[in-house]
Amino acid sequence: MGSGYFHARVIRLAGVLAGLLVSVWANANVWYTSPSVLPKRYAQLSLGSQPLDDAWYVHDETGNQYIAEVDAIHHLGLMLQFPRKNGVIEYGFEGGAHVGYNSDRRLFIRLGSESSVLDIDSSLWTGDVSVGTFLSIKPQPWLRFFYAAGPSLYWGKISGDDDNQNDDGFVIDTRSNNGYIGLNIYQRLGMEFTFSNGLSLGASVRHINASLDFGPNGRVDINEPHYSVILGSQF
């Protein structure tokens, strides 16, 4: 597929997400201009990792496909939640973004019943922007459980410097600077403890079934749970 097709797909998916954002903020304006006092909203900074065991499918110079073992992608994210009103049960919109990174991988390539080790000096970046709805329950003022789901526009980029060859003569071409973008559904489940000053500490698990296709430079399947520690605040 040519670059024109890729750019057309990017523009189309970006348009879909832009439409969703416009709808969210249009509804938010109706909600938040009528009350005299705005409900407390939640900001969550997340730091975590996502395992990628057997997730990178790479090719040698003849086009044969092999599975590379990669440990994890490390993520940093920011999510905002806008409840309709505060109470024991809350619901509303949430949105935010995540970015992930992994580099300098030592790959264990399985070649049938044999195995081979190959060092690949490359970098993998991922990111996504999501808009969804959430529902939360506060059995105590200091304890909150929440669930959220919605569409997510995800992106990945892989880059490398040179060909890599092991002692057995297998060559993996990582000379690349390829990007990929797609659209899927995310889900997020978490809990947080809130202190008297409004700050909170918690944990969450997030899932999105994403596949990053970099053509001859490999494919990365991102479908494992993403675990994070949450540092939160109310505003």
N, CA, C and O of each residue as an XYZ file, in Angstrom:
940
protein
N       0.840     -1.195      0.000
C       0.000      0.000      0.000
C       0.874      1.243      0.000
O       1.880      1.295      0.708
N       0.497      2.250     -0.792
C       1.312      3.429     -0.899
C       1.080      4.399      0.224
O       0.187      4.229      1.054
N       1.926      5.446      0.230
C       1.817      6.448      1.287
C       0.507      7.227      1.179
O      -0.025      7.698      2.184
N      -0.032      7.365     -0.099
C      -1.288      8.066     -0.258
C      -2.434      7.374      0.462
O      -3.272      8.024      1.086
N      -2.464      6.033      0.368
C      -3.499      5.272      1.073
C      -3.354      5.442      2.575
O      -4.344      5.618      3.286
N      -2.105      5.388      3.060
C      -1.879      5.531      4.507
C      -2.347      6.895      4.989
O      -3.026      6.995      6.011
N      -1.984      7.956      4.254
C      -2.373      9.296      4.687
C      -3.885      9.469      4.615
O      -4.471     10.123      5.476
N      -4.529      8.887      3.592
C      -5.991      8.987      3.511
C      -6.638      8.303      4.698
O      -7.641      8.784      5.227
N      -6.061      7.170      5.124
C      -6.618      6.463      6.278
C      -6.423      7.262      7.552
O      -7.315      7.311      8.399
N      -5.275      7.883      7.691
C      -5.016      8.725      8.866
C      -6.030      9.857      8.934
O      -6.595     10.128      9.994
N      -6.262     10.523      7.795
C      -7.194     11.654      7.775
C      -8.607     11.188      8.110
O      -9.328     11.864      8.844
N      -9.006     10.028      7.572
C     -10.352      9.521      7.825
C     -10.551      9.178      9.301
O     -11.575      9.529      9.886
N      -9.575      8.493      9.908
C      -9.686      8.118     11.314
C      -9.618      9.346     12.217
O     -10.319      9.425     13.226
N      -8.766     10.303     11.846
C      -8.692     11.536     12.632
C     -10.017     12.284     12.584
O     -10.429     12.891     13.573
N     -10.690     12.239     11.422
C     -11.991     12.883     11.313
C     -13.027     12.242     12.206
O     -13.850     12.928     12.810
N     -12.984     10.891     12.292
C     -13.913     10.176     13.171
C     -13.701     10.594     14.622
O     -14.662     10.889     15.333
N     -12.433     10.620     15.064
C     -12.146     10.994     16.444
C     -12.507     12.451     16.704
O     -13.010     12.783     17.777
N     -12.253     13.327     15.727
C     -12.600     14.743     15.902
C     -14.101     14.903     16.079
O     -14.552     15.704     16.897
N     -14.878     14.137     15.309
C     -16.326     14.192     15.463
C     -16.768     13.761     16.844
O     -17.674     14.357     17.427
N     -16.120     12.709     17.378
C     -16.440     12.251     18.726
C     -16.106     13.310     19.763
O     -16.882     13.546     20.689
N     -14.946     13.952     19.606
C     -14.547     14.993     20.554
C     -15.528     16.164     20.534
O     -15.896     16.694     21.583
N     -15.950     16.566     19.324
C     -16.909     17.667     19.223
C     -18.211     17.313     19.923
O     -18.790     18.140     20.627
N     -18.674     16.069     19.726
C     -19.906     15.634     20.383
C     -19.770     15.646     21.897
O     -20.677     16.081     22.607
N     -18.609     15.157     22.397
C     -18.381     15.132     23.838
C     -18.422     16.535     24.424
O     -19.121     16.789     25.405
N     -17.670     17.440     23.817
C     -17.607     18.782     24.386
C     -18.911     19.547     24.216
O     -19.231     20.405     25.039
N     -19.674     19.251     23.159
C     -20.979     19.887     23.004
C     -21.907     19.486     24.140
O     -22.601     20.328     24.709
N     -21.918     18.202     24.466
C     -22.730     17.738     25.581
C     -22.200     18.276     26.906
O     -22.974     18.610     27.803
N     -20.878     18.357     27.022
C     -20.276     18.849     28.260
C     -20.690     20.294     28.518
O     -20.915     20.676     29.666
N     -20.793     21.104     27.457
C     -21.190     22.493     27.643
C     -22.604     22.592     28.195
O     -22.886     23.437     29.044
N     -23.502     21.721     27.708
C     -24.865     21.714     28.225
C     -24.873     21.342     29.696
O     -25.609     21.920     30.496
N     -24.036     20.359     30.038
C     -24.002     19.898     31.426
C     -23.443     20.960     32.363
O     -23.988     21.192     33.442
N     -22.342     21.613     31.946
C     -21.566     22.384     32.906
C     -21.872     23.876     32.913
O     -21.314     24.608     33.731
N     -22.741     24.344     32.027
C     -23.095     25.762     32.082
C     -24.341     25.994     32.921
O     -24.575     27.115     33.372
N     -25.155     24.946     33.142
C     -26.382     25.146     33.897
C     -26.200     25.129     35.415
O     -26.816     25.957     36.086
N     -25.382     24.225     36.007
C     -25.275     24.231     37.463
C     -24.523     25.460     37.956
O     -23.636     25.970     37.271
N     -24.881     25.932     39.149
C     -24.172     27.070     39.731
C     -22.811     26.642     40.263
O     -21.881     27.447     40.313
N     -22.690     25.377     40.660
C     -21.415     24.856     41.154
C     -21.074     23.608     40.341
O     -21.859     22.662     40.282
N     -19.913     23.614     39.724
C     -19.507     22.472     38.914
C     -19.185     21.278     39.806
O     -18.654     21.456     40.902
N     -19.499     20.063     39.354
C     -19.101     18.877     40.126
C     -17.582     18.709     40.100
O     -16.902     19.162     39.180
N     -17.081     18.053     41.125
C     -15.648     17.763     41.150
C     -15.304     16.798     40.026
O     -15.992     15.800     39.812
N     -14.231     17.111     39.317
C     -13.758     16.268     38.238
C     -12.437     15.621     38.646
O     -11.810     16.040     39.619
N     -12.022     14.612     37.909
C     -10.878     13.796     38.307
C      -9.801     13.815     37.220
O     -10.087     13.636     36.037
N      -8.564     14.036     37.649
C      -7.396     13.936     36.774
C      -6.514     12.805     37.293
O      -6.235     12.732     38.490
N      -6.078     11.932     36.404
C      -5.290     10.761     36.787
C      -4.048     10.657     35.909
O      -4.141     10.551     34.686
N      -2.904     10.690     36.545
C      -1.629     10.453     35.875
C      -1.244      8.999     36.125
O      -1.144      8.574     37.276
N      -1.027      8.237     35.062
C      -0.756      6.806     35.210
C       0.645      6.471     34.705
O       1.135      7.049     33.735
N       1.268      5.525     35.391
C       2.590      5.043     35.025
C       2.575      3.528     35.150
O       2.287      2.988     36.218
N       2.888      2.845     34.050
C       2.808      1.388     34.100
C       3.486      0.733     32.920
O       4.206      1.381     32.162
N       3.250     -0.560     32.771
C       3.859     -1.329     31.695
C       2.855     -2.331     31.144
O       1.863     -2.672     31.788
N       3.143     -2.785     29.942
C       2.284     -3.723     29.245
C       3.149     -4.830     28.651
O       4.005     -4.544     27.814
N       2.953     -6.084     29.055
C       3.781     -7.168     28.517
C       3.528     -7.380     27.034
O       2.407     -7.209     26.555
N       4.575     -7.751     26.313
C       4.475     -8.014     24.881
C       5.100     -9.367     24.551
O       5.795     -9.492     23.542
N       4.869    -10.372     25.375
C       5.460    -11.683     25.126
C       5.005    -12.223     23.778
O       3.812    -12.252     23.474
N       5.978    -12.651     22.974
C       5.695    -13.219     21.645
C       4.811    -12.297     20.809
O       3.901    -12.762     20.123
N       5.073    -11.003     20.864
C       4.168    -10.064     20.215
C       4.742     -9.440     18.950
O       3.984     -8.874     18.163
N       6.054     -9.522     18.724
C       6.640     -8.885     17.553
C       6.978     -9.951     16.529
O       7.817    -10.819     16.771
N       6.316     -9.876     15.382
C       6.558    -10.824     14.300
C       7.470    -10.149     13.282
O       7.085     -9.152     12.670
N       8.679    -10.686     13.096
C       9.655    -10.077     12.199
C       9.939    -11.014     11.030
O       9.557    -12.184     11.055
N      10.617    -10.488      9.999
C      10.913    -11.246      8.789
C      12.405    -11.204      8.498
O      13.080    -10.220      8.801
N      12.917    -12.289      7.902
C      14.301    -12.259      7.444
C      14.333    -11.708      6.019
O      13.301    -11.304      5.483
N      15.530    -11.693      5.400
C      15.681    -11.060      4.093
C      14.953    -11.803      2.977
O      14.741    -11.230      1.909
N      14.567    -13.051      3.188
C      13.829    -13.808      2.175
C      12.317    -13.772      2.398
O      11.561    -14.356      1.621
N      11.870    -13.082      3.463
C      10.448    -12.962      3.718
C       9.880    -13.947      4.707
O       8.680    -13.905      4.978
N      10.698    -14.847      5.267
C      10.205    -15.794      6.262
C       9.878    -15.062      7.558
O      10.581    -14.131      7.949
N       8.813    -15.487      8.216
C       8.356    -14.825      9.442
C       8.802    -15.586     10.677
O       8.719    -16.813     10.728
N       9.285    -14.831     11.694
C       9.696    -15.405     12.973
C       9.085    -14.578     14.103
O       8.703    -13.423     13.917
N       9.005    -15.191     15.260
C       8.440    -14.522     16.431
C       9.577    -14.057     17.339
O      10.464    -14.835     17.689
N       9.538    -12.787     17.713
C      10.560    -12.216     18.587
C       9.964    -11.976     19.971
O       8.850    -11.466     20.092
N      10.695    -12.337     20.995
C      10.231    -12.135     22.366
C      10.667    -10.763     22.859
O      11.860    -10.469     22.946
N       9.694     -9.938     23.175
C       9.927     -8.591     23.691
C       9.299     -8.516     25.075
O       8.206     -9.042     25.285
N       9.974     -7.871     26.020
C       9.498     -7.912     27.402
C       8.243     -7.076     27.618
O       7.208     -7.620     28.002
N       8.308     -5.763     27.379
C       7.165     -4.911     27.713
C       7.330     -3.542     27.075
O       8.425     -3.142     26.682
N       6.210     -2.838     26.986
C       6.207     -1.416     26.647
C       5.888     -0.642     27.927
O       4.972     -1.005     28.665
N       6.634      0.403     28.181
C       6.428      1.223     29.377
C       5.590      2.443     28.998
O       5.893      3.135     28.027
N       4.529      2.701     29.776
C       3.529      3.697     29.423
C       3.477      4.846     30.423
O       3.715      4.676     31.618
N       3.159      6.016     29.891
C       2.826      7.195     30.688
C       1.525      7.749     30.124
O       1.406      7.940     28.913
N       0.546      8.011     30.992
C      -0.745      8.463     30.501
C      -1.386      9.511     31.377
O      -1.014      9.683     32.538
N      -2.346     10.205     30.818
C      -3.144     11.195     31.543
C      -4.596     11.014     31.134
O      -4.924     11.071     29.949
N      -5.473     10.793     32.121
C      -6.908     10.633     31.869
C      -7.682     11.645     32.702
O      -7.327     11.914     33.850
N      -8.734     12.202     32.127
C      -9.610     13.161     32.799
C     -11.024     12.602     32.800
O     -11.491     12.092     31.782
N     -11.709     12.693     33.935
C     -13.085     12.228     34.052
C     -13.982     13.390     34.455
O     -13.670     14.139     35.381
N     -15.113     13.531     33.740
C     -16.060     14.618     33.958
C     -17.408     14.030     34.364
O     -18.197     13.675     33.489
N     -17.699     13.914     35.661
C     -18.989     13.350     36.087
C     -20.130     14.344     35.897
O     -19.936     15.558     35.938
N     -21.334     13.789     35.688
C     -22.529     14.627     35.590
C     -22.811     15.298     36.917
O     -23.183     16.470     36.959
N     -22.638     14.569     37.993
C     -22.779     15.117     39.334
C     -22.013     14.214     40.289
O     -21.692     13.075     39.951
N     -21.725     14.713     41.466
C     -21.000     13.933     42.471
C     -21.972     13.194     43.365
O     -23.080     13.659     43.631
N     -21.529     12.018     43.828
C     -22.354     11.211     44.703
C     -21.765      9.832     44.870
O     -20.639      9.571     44.446
N     -22.525      8.950     45.487
C     -22.063      7.573     45.666
C     -21.868      6.904     44.312
O     -20.892      6.181     44.110
N     -22.792      7.143     43.384
C     -22.676      6.643     42.019
C     -22.495      7.836     41.082
O     -23.290      8.776     41.096
N     -21.448      7.786     40.274
C     -21.158      8.873     39.338
C     -21.009      8.301     37.930
O     -20.580      7.160     37.758
N     -21.365      9.096     36.931
C     -21.189      8.702     35.542
C     -20.916      9.955     34.720
O     -21.278     11.063     35.116
N     -20.277      9.767     33.579
C     -19.965     10.908     32.730
C     -18.990     10.528     31.643
O     -18.890      9.363     31.260
N     -18.273     11.520     31.147
C     -17.306     11.332     30.073
C     -15.892     11.248     30.633
O     -15.593     11.800     31.692
N     -15.032     10.553     29.906
C     -13.610     10.610     30.201
C     -12.838     10.654     28.887
O     -13.311     10.186     27.852
N     -11.657     11.218     28.952
C     -10.792     11.296     27.781
C      -9.351     11.451     28.215
O      -9.074     11.843     29.349
N      -8.437     11.145     27.316
C      -7.034     11.279     27.656
C      -6.136     10.645     26.618
O      -6.569     10.337     25.508
N      -4.891     10.453     26.986
C      -3.900      9.949     26.050
C      -2.831      9.154     26.793
O      -2.575      9.387     27.975
N      -2.212      8.211     26.081
C      -1.101      7.426     26.594
C       0.021      7.395     25.564
O      -0.224      7.445     24.359
N       1.240      7.315     26.048
C       2.401      7.138     25.179
C       3.255      6.022     25.759
O       3.410      5.933     26.977
N       3.812      5.168     24.900
C       4.624      4.036     25.346
C       5.929      3.968     24.589
O       6.053      4.503     23.487
N       6.924      3.292     25.200
C       8.256      3.249     24.598
C       8.984      1.972     24.998
O       8.857      1.487     26.123
N       9.754      1.437     24.041
C      10.647      0.316     24.308
C      11.795      0.400     23.318
O      11.582      0.735     22.153
N      13.006      0.102     23.762
C      14.161      0.189     22.869
C      15.233     -0.813     23.282
O      15.160     -1.433     24.343
N      16.251     -0.954     22.394
C      17.430     -1.783     22.654
C      17.034     -3.199     23.060
O      17.365     -3.655     24.154
N      16.332     -3.879     22.183
C      15.843     -5.223     22.489
C      16.867     -6.288     22.118
O      17.540     -6.195     21.092
N      16.969     -7.292     22.969
C      17.716     -8.505     22.658
C      16.681     -9.571     22.365
O      15.930     -9.969     23.256
N      16.632    -10.033     21.142
C      15.555    -10.894     20.684
C      15.981    -12.353     20.646
O      17.098    -12.692     20.253
N      15.065    -13.194     21.063
C      15.252    -14.636     21.014
C      14.392    -15.160     19.876
O      13.176    -15.283     20.023
N      15.009    -15.469     18.748
C      14.300    -15.868     17.544
C      14.168    -17.384     17.511
O      15.167    -18.102     17.571
N      12.930    -17.870     17.415
C      12.700    -19.307     17.324
C      12.608    -19.709     15.857
O      11.756    -19.206     15.124
N      13.474    -20.605     15.435
C      13.519    -21.077     14.056
C      13.173    -22.560     14.059
O      14.065    -23.408     14.060
N      11.882    -22.874     14.060
C      11.454    -24.254     14.160
C      11.822    -24.814     15.512
O      11.457    -24.244     16.541
N      12.552    -25.943     15.528
C      12.983    -26.542     16.776
C      14.277    -25.920     17.280
O      14.697    -26.178     18.408
N      14.908    -25.101     16.448
C      16.160    -24.449     16.833
C      15.872    -23.050     17.357
O      14.749    -22.554     17.260
N      16.891    -22.428     17.908
C      16.737    -21.063     18.397
C      17.996    -20.272     18.100
O      19.070    -20.842     17.906
N      17.857    -18.971     18.067
C      18.983    -18.101     17.783
C      18.760    -16.776     18.484
O      17.622    -16.339     18.654
N      19.840    -16.142     18.890
C      19.768    -14.863     19.594
C      20.266    -13.770     18.667
O      21.267    -13.936     17.971
N      19.558    -12.654     18.665
C      19.888    -11.550     17.776
C      19.674    -10.238     18.515
O      18.634    -10.038     19.143
N      20.651     -9.347     18.443
C      20.505     -8.016     19.029
C      19.980     -7.065     17.968
O      20.550     -6.967     16.881
N      18.893     -6.363     18.277
C      18.319     -5.392     17.353
C      18.298     -4.027     18.020
O      17.645     -3.830     19.045
N      19.017     -3.099     17.430
C      19.082     -1.740     17.957
C      17.987     -0.915     17.279
O      18.200     -0.338     16.212
N      16.830     -0.869     17.903
C      15.709     -0.143     17.314
C      14.824      0.398     18.426
O      14.976      0.037     19.593
N      13.904      1.264     18.049
C      13.012      1.896     19.008
C      11.570      1.702     18.575
O      11.247      1.797     17.391
N      10.711      1.431     19.537
C       9.290      1.277     19.282
C       8.526      2.288     20.139
O       8.617      2.274     21.367
N       7.777      3.159     19.475
C       6.923      4.132     20.154
C       5.463      3.780     19.897
O       5.103      3.392     18.786
N       4.638      3.911     20.902
C       3.199      3.738     20.736
C       2.473      4.906     21.402
O       3.032      5.592     22.257
N       1.256      5.115     21.010
C       0.452      6.160     21.627
C      -1.010      5.967     21.275
O      -1.331      5.311     20.284
N      -1.888      6.525     22.067
C      -3.307      6.500     21.729
C      -4.022      7.667     22.386
O      -3.621      8.147     23.446
N      -5.077      8.109     21.743
C      -5.973      9.144     22.257
C      -7.349      8.521     22.342
O      -7.824      7.944     21.364
N      -8.004      8.624     23.497
C      -9.276      7.938     23.703
C     -10.322      8.880     24.273
O     -10.012      9.831     24.990
N     -11.574      8.587     23.932
C     -12.739      9.300     24.455
C     -13.776      8.247     24.807
O     -14.107      7.406     23.972
N     -14.294      8.278     26.028
C     -15.259      7.265     26.422
C     -16.193      7.755     27.514
O     -16.220      8.940     27.845
N     -16.947      6.834     28.061
C     -17.827      7.108     29.194
C     -17.366      6.276     30.384
O     -16.724      5.239     30.221
N     -17.703      6.745     31.583
C     -17.278      6.008     32.775
C     -18.427      5.928     33.768
O     -19.357      6.734     33.743
N     -18.335      4.939     34.636
C     -19.247      4.754     35.758
C     -18.403      4.458     36.979
O     -17.512      3.609     36.918
N     -18.661      5.137     38.089
C     -17.885      4.905     39.300
C     -18.808      4.748     40.501
O     -19.929      5.257     40.518
N     -18.305      4.026     41.512
C     -19.020      3.792     42.758
C     -18.100      4.163     43.915
O     -16.937      3.761     43.945
N     -18.627      4.932     44.868
C     -17.862      5.355     46.043
C     -18.547      4.804     47.297
O     -19.398      5.478     47.877
N     -18.190      3.597     47.718
C     -18.793      3.052     48.942
C     -18.401      3.846     50.183
O     -19.119      3.858     51.182
N     -17.235      4.516     50.099
C     -16.776      5.415     51.153
C     -16.264      6.690     50.487
O     -15.840      6.641     49.332
N     -16.290      7.840     51.184
C     -15.801      9.073     50.566
C     -14.343      8.978     50.116
O     -13.916      9.712     49.224
N     -13.579      8.070     50.737
C     -12.158      7.979     50.427
C     -11.835      6.813     49.485
O     -10.666      6.585     49.175
N     -12.845      6.076     49.029
C     -12.626      4.903     48.178
C     -13.533      4.975     46.956
O     -14.739      5.190     47.079
N     -12.945      4.792     45.779
C     -13.714      4.867     44.538
C     -13.294      3.761     43.577
O     -12.103      3.524     43.371
N     -14.282      3.086     42.992
C     -14.069      2.106     41.935
C     -14.663      2.667     40.644
O     -15.707      3.320     40.678
N     -14.009      2.420     39.504
C     -14.528      2.956     38.252
C     -14.287      1.989     37.100
O     -13.371      1.166     37.119
N     -15.157      2.127     36.091
C     -15.020      1.383     34.834
C     -15.301      2.354     33.701
O     -16.220      3.169     33.783
N     -14.499      2.264     32.633
C     -14.661      3.159     31.494
C     -14.428      2.390     30.204
O     -13.695      1.401     30.189
N     -15.046      2.839     29.130
C     -14.875      2.209     27.819
C     -15.233      3.222     26.736
O     -16.007      4.153     26.959
N     -14.645      3.015     25.554
C     -14.929      3.905     24.442
C     -13.949      3.708     23.311
O     -13.071      2.850     23.400
N     -14.077      4.489     22.239
C     -13.157      4.369     21.097
C     -11.793      4.968     21.402
O     -11.669      5.919     22.175
N     -10.771      4.389     20.776
C      -9.400      4.867     20.957
C      -8.686      4.867     19.609
O      -8.697      3.868     18.889
N      -8.081      5.970     19.284
C      -7.261      6.103     18.082
C      -5.814      5.837     18.485
O      -5.218      6.630     19.214
N      -5.243      4.723     18.015
C      -3.898      4.342     18.442
C      -2.900      4.455     17.303
O      -3.261      4.442     16.127
N      -1.644      4.567     17.682
C      -0.562      4.853     16.736
C       0.701      4.145     17.188
O       0.913      3.956     18.386
N       1.542      3.753     16.243
C       2.827      3.155     16.566
C       3.865      3.524     15.530
O       3.541      3.792     14.373
N       5.125      3.535     15.959
C       6.225      3.850     15.058
C       7.434      3.026     15.458
O       7.779      2.944     16.636
N       8.071      2.420     14.478
C       9.282      1.644     14.732
C      10.397      2.196     13.859
O      10.180      2.536     12.695
N      11.581      2.280     14.427
C      12.722      2.809     13.683
C      13.971      2.033     14.056
O      14.119      1.590     15.194
N      14.859      1.871     13.106
C      16.116      1.159     13.330
C      17.192      1.696     12.416
O      16.924      2.525     11.547
N      18.416      1.221     12.614
C      19.565      1.787     11.902
C      20.144      0.888     10.822
O      20.622      1.394      9.807
N      20.119     -0.436     11.004
C      20.866     -1.274     10.072
C      20.307     -2.694     10.039
O      19.381     -3.032     10.776
N      20.895     -3.523      9.161
C      20.587     -4.941      9.142
C      21.247     -5.605     10.345
O      22.281     -5.146     10.830
N      20.640     -6.691     10.821
C      21.193     -7.445     11.935
C      21.350     -8.898     11.513
O      20.419     -9.504     10.982
N      22.534     -9.452     11.752
C      22.820    -10.820     11.345
C      23.442    -11.570     12.513
O      24.313    -11.046     13.208
N      22.980    -12.823     12.727
C      23.555    -13.615     13.799
C      24.587    -14.591     13.230
O      24.886    -14.565     12.036
N      25.117    -15.437     14.085
C      26.177    -16.345     13.667
C      25.706    -17.395     12.665
O      26.517    -17.967     11.937
N      24.391    -17.652     12.626
C      23.852    -18.649     11.704
C      23.545    -18.074     10.333
O      23.124    -18.804      9.436
N      23.750    -16.778     10.161
C      23.538    -16.158      8.865
C      22.146    -15.605      8.641
O      21.856    -15.129      7.544
N      21.270    -15.648      9.642
C      19.937    -15.080      9.482
C      20.012    -13.558      9.601
O      20.652    -13.021     10.505
N      19.352    -12.884      8.679
C      19.404    -11.425      8.626
C      18.012    -10.869      8.854
O      17.060    -11.291      8.199
N      17.881     -9.919      9.782
C      16.639     -9.189     10.027
C      16.882     -7.732      9.659
O      17.774     -7.090     10.214
N      16.102     -7.213      8.737
C      16.268     -5.836      8.285
C      15.444     -4.909      9.164
O      14.214     -4.931      9.104
N      16.102     -4.099      9.976
C      15.394     -3.147     10.841
C      15.595     -1.708     10.378
O      15.305     -0.773     11.125
N      16.082     -1.521      9.169
C      16.226     -0.158      8.660
C      14.832      0.358      8.320
O      14.286      0.060      7.258
N      14.279      1.119      9.222
C      12.895      1.537      9.043
C      12.616      2.819      9.795
O      13.339      3.213     10.710
N      11.550      3.445      9.378
C      11.021      4.601     10.082
C       9.520      4.634      9.792
O       8.973      5.625      9.308
N       8.882      3.505     10.110
C       7.506      3.282      9.692
C       6.510      3.600     10.790
O       6.776      3.366     11.969
N       5.358      4.135     10.399
C       4.296      4.420     11.336
C       3.019      3.710     10.931
O       2.847      3.328      9.774
N       2.116      3.534     11.904
C       0.838      2.876     11.645
C      -0.197      3.491     12.577
O       0.119      3.868     13.705
N      -1.436      3.591     12.099
C      -2.496      4.162     12.910
C      -3.760      3.326     12.731
O      -4.036      2.833     11.637
N      -4.524      3.170     13.807
C      -5.736      2.363     13.756
C      -6.745      2.842     14.790
O      -6.446      3.713     15.606
N      -7.952      2.260     14.749
C      -9.038      2.645     15.640
C      -9.636      1.392     16.259
O      -9.933      0.429     15.552
N      -9.815      1.398     17.586
C     -10.386      0.249     18.267
C     -11.061      0.721     19.558
O     -11.147      1.920     19.825
N     -11.536     -0.238     20.350
C     -12.234      0.050     21.603
C     -11.318     -0.257     22.792
O     -10.661     -1.297     22.825
N     -11.281      0.653     23.764
C     -10.513      0.427     24.983
C     -11.471      0.189     26.140
O     -12.627      0.613     26.107
N     -10.971     -0.500     27.168
C     -11.685     -0.673     28.434
C     -10.705     -0.406     29.569
O      -9.517     -0.709     29.461
N     -11.212      0.164     30.657
C     -10.346      0.506     31.790
C     -11.102      0.254     33.080
O     -12.258      0.653     33.221
N     -10.447     -0.410     34.020
C     -11.019     -0.730     35.320
C     -10.015     -0.341     36.392
O      -8.829     -0.645     36.264
N     -10.473      0.330     37.452
C      -9.518      0.763     38.461
C     -10.163      1.117     39.786
O     -11.382      1.080     39.947
N      -9.300      1.459     40.725
C      -9.731      1.908     42.047
C      -8.729      2.921     42.547
O      -7.570      2.910     42.134
N      -9.171      3.806     43.444
C      -8.266      4.795     44.016
C      -8.712      5.170     45.421
O      -9.900      5.192     45.744
N      -7.699      5.467     46.250
C      -7.906      5.942     47.614
C      -7.640      7.445     47.628
O      -6.600      7.905     47.157
N      -8.593      8.204     48.175
C      -8.485      9.653     48.188
C      -8.140     10.139     49.590
O      -8.761      9.735     50.573
N      -7.136     11.017     49.667
C      -6.715     11.591     50.941
C      -7.489     12.880     51.223
O      -8.205     13.389     50.361
N      -7.335     13.390     52.421
C      -8.101     14.570     52.845
C      -7.770     15.813     52.032
O      -8.592     16.726     51.953
N      -6.590     15.872     51.427
C      -6.204     17.030     50.627
C      -6.684     16.935     49.176
O      -6.376     17.815     48.373
N      -7.432     15.880     48.827
C      -7.954     15.727     47.479
C      -7.087     14.915     46.544
O      -7.528     14.559     45.451
N      -5.852     14.609     46.949
C      -4.974     13.774     46.144
C      -5.365     12.302     46.327
O      -5.931     11.932     47.356
N      -5.072     11.495     45.361
C      -5.441     10.084     45.432
C      -4.322      9.205     44.900
O      -3.462      9.647     44.139
N      -4.360      7.952     45.321
C      -3.403      6.938     44.884
C      -4.188      5.676     44.572
O      -5.040      5.260     45.358
N      -3.906      5.067     43.430
C      -4.673      3.882     43.061
C      -3.971      3.057     42.006
O      -2.772      3.207     41.771
N      -4.733      2.185     41.375
C      -4.205      1.296     40.345
C      -5.308      1.035     39.326
O      -6.495      1.128     39.639
N      -4.901      0.709     38.106
C      -5.870      0.419     37.056
C      -5.308     -0.621     36.108
O      -4.097     -0.828     36.030
N      -6.211     -1.271     35.389
C      -5.840     -2.189     34.315
C      -6.609     -1.739     33.079
O      -7.805     -1.462     33.154
N      -5.930     -1.670     31.959
C      -6.505     -1.145     30.719
C      -6.238     -2.140     29.591
O      -5.197     -2.796     29.561
N      -7.177     -2.241     28.680
C      -7.009     -3.188     27.575
C      -7.481     -2.569     26.274
O      -8.543     -1.950     26.214
N      -6.684     -2.742     25.238
C      -7.064     -2.382     23.882
C      -6.423     -3.405     22.952
O      -5.236     -3.708     23.074
N      -7.193     -3.921     22.046
C      -6.703     -4.938     21.117
C      -6.199     -4.241     19.863
O      -6.970     -3.980     18.940
N      -4.895     -3.937     19.828
C      -4.311     -3.175     18.730
C      -3.265     -4.014     18.003
O      -2.541     -4.794     18.621
N      -3.196     -3.846     16.703
C      -2.187     -4.521     15.891
C      -1.494     -3.474     15.037
O      -2.136     -2.793     14.236
N      -0.177     -3.344     15.208
C       0.615     -2.365     14.473
C       1.359     -3.089     13.351
O       2.275     -3.869     13.612
N       0.971     -2.834     12.124
C       1.532     -3.527     10.970
C       2.551     -2.621     10.287
O       2.188     -1.627      9.657
N       3.839     -2.975     10.418
C       4.909     -2.185      9.828
C       5.434     -2.803      8.537
O       6.572     -2.547      8.142
N       4.621     -3.603      7.890
C       5.014     -4.200      6.622
C       6.167     -5.166      6.794
O       6.146     -5.979      7.718
N       7.195     -5.103      5.916
C       8.318     -6.043      6.009
C       9.161     -5.874      7.262
O       9.984     -6.735      7.572
N       8.970     -4.772      7.990
C       9.738     -4.542      9.218
C       9.065     -5.145     10.442
O       9.525     -4.946     11.567
N       7.981     -5.878     10.232
C       7.390     -6.613     11.339
C       6.009     -6.121     11.723
O       5.530     -5.099     11.233
N       5.377     -6.882     12.619
C       4.063     -6.550     13.145
C       4.086     -6.730     14.652
O       4.638     -7.709     15.154
N       3.499     -5.804     15.367
C       3.429     -5.866     16.818
C       1.968     -5.970     17.218
O       1.167     -5.096     16.886
N       1.615     -7.037     17.933
C       0.270     -7.204     18.455
C       0.241     -6.753     19.911
O       0.946     -7.306     20.754
N      -0.571     -5.757     20.196
C      -0.669     -5.201     21.551
C      -2.040     -5.586     22.098
O      -3.002     -4.831     21.953
N      -2.130     -6.733     22.714
C      -3.428     -7.198     23.219
C      -3.358     -7.732     24.645
O      -4.291     -8.390     25.104
N      -2.263     -7.454     25.349
C      -2.140     -7.848     26.747
C      -2.644     -6.723     27.651
O      -2.635     -5.562     27.241
N      -3.086     -7.041     28.879
C      -3.523     -5.985     29.802
C      -2.389     -5.010     30.130
O      -1.222     -5.392     30.209
N      -2.755     -3.768     30.314
C      -1.819     -2.686     30.638
C      -2.069     -2.274     32.087
O      -3.111     -1.700     32.404
N      -1.103     -2.569     32.970
C      -1.244     -2.312     34.406
C      -0.550     -1.004     34.768
O       0.556     -0.730     34.302
N      -1.203     -0.205     35.597
C      -0.656      1.113     35.937
C      -0.900      1.467     37.398
O      -1.861      1.016     38.021
N      -0.005      2.283     37.916
C      -0.202      2.980     39.184
C      -0.767      4.359     38.855
O      -0.324      5.002     37.903
N      -1.744      4.814     39.638
C      -2.435      6.069     39.355
C      -2.139      7.090     40.468
O      -2.261      6.793     41.656
N      -1.752      8.280     40.050
C      -1.662      9.424     40.946
C      -2.743     10.408     40.506
O      -2.720     10.895     39.375
N      -3.691     10.701     41.402
C      -4.846     11.478     40.988
C      -5.045     12.747     41.783
O      -4.443     12.959     42.835
N      -5.922     13.593     41.236
C      -6.285     14.846     41.889
C      -7.686     15.231     41.440
O      -8.155     14.776     40.397
N      -8.352     16.065     42.222
C      -9.677     16.561     41.872
C      -9.578     18.037     41.526
O      -8.764     18.761     42.099
N     -10.403     18.481     40.589
C     -10.364     19.892     40.185
C     -11.763     20.380     39.824
O     -11.936     21.543     39.458
